[in-house]
C-alpha cells in the first residue's frame, strides 16, 4: 500500500510539471505540495488500515475543497 502513495506522488509530480510548463504556477505549486505529501507518506511504513484512512481523509478534503471552489468562487452559470 505504501508503494501506491509513491505512485500517486509520481503522477502528481507529472501533473505539476505540465501545469508549470503551461504557466499555471498556482496549480503547479499545489501539485508539488501534494507530491511531497504523498512521497513522505509512502516512506512512513504505516499499516494498510492507516493508509486507507489517510486516503479517505485526503479524498474528503479534496472533494470538499473542489466543490466549494467551483460553487462559491467560480459561481454557477445561470
N, C-alpha and C positions, 0 to 999 in steps of 0.2 A: 504494500500500500504506500510505503514511503516513496517508492520509485514513481508512483503516479503524480505526486506533488512536484517532483523534479521534472516530469514531463510537462505538467501544467506550467512550471516555471519557464521551460524552453519555449512553449507556444506563446506565452505572454511576452517573452523577450522578442520573439519574431514579430508579433503584432506591434510592440513598442518601437522596434526598429523601422517597420514600414510606416508607422504614424510619424516618426521623426523625419523620415525621408520625404513624407508628404507635407512637411511644415505644420503638423498638428502637434505642437510642442506640449500642450497641456495633456492631451491624450497619451502621448509618448511617456511623459513623466508618471502618469497614473499606472500605465502598464509596466514601467520599470520598477515601481514600488511593489506591484503585485508579484513581479518576477522575484524580487528579493524575498518577499514574504513566503512564496511557495518553495523556493530553494532552501531557505533556512528551515522551514517545516519539514522538508524532505530529509534532512540530515539529523533530526532530533530523536529518532528511534522511539516514537510513541507506539502505543498499542493500536491495533486496527480499529477498535471502537473509538479511540480518541481521534484518529484521523477522519473517521466518518462523521463524528460530531463536529469537528472543526470545519469540514467541507460543507455540512449543512448550515452551520452558522455563517460561513462565508457566502453561501448562496442566498440566505435570507437577507443579509445586509446588502448584498449586491442588487438583488431584485427590488428591494425596498428603495434603495437609492436611485436606481434606474427609473422606477415608476414615479417617484417624487419628481425627479428632474424632467421627465417627459410631460408630466401633467402640469406641474406648477411653475416650472422655469421656462419651458418651451411654449406652453399654452396649447389648448386644444383648438384645432381648426373648426370654425363654425360655419 
